Amino acid sequence: MDIKKINKPGFDLEIDTDIEIGLESKVILYNDDWHSFEEVITQLMKATACTFEQARDHTFEVHVKGQSIVFNGSMSNCLKVSSVLEEIALLTQIVT
């Protein structure tokens, strides 16, 4: 937790700068014609710490349906997951 202290004459104020809004966000992975199944599976496992089977299932859903919700969580965690997926130029979107 990151706390900032503001000291003014007459009062002391502490502000928590790590406050999350609490809205659950989702990372959507979209299909493309450039990445192999193996590349996507490996990157999903790296980004979300999921099992091979879970990554394979998401990859197949992306292939068949064009997209899959691959992660649910806080906005900050979704940004991290999306960033790792985008390391190899996968197309993602974060929605709330």
Secondary structure, 3 states (H helix, E strand, C coil): CCEEEEEECCEEEEEECCCCCCCCEEEEEECCCCCCHHHHHHHHHHHHCCCHHHHHHHHHHHHHHCEEEEEEECHHHHHHHHHHHHCCCCCEEEEC
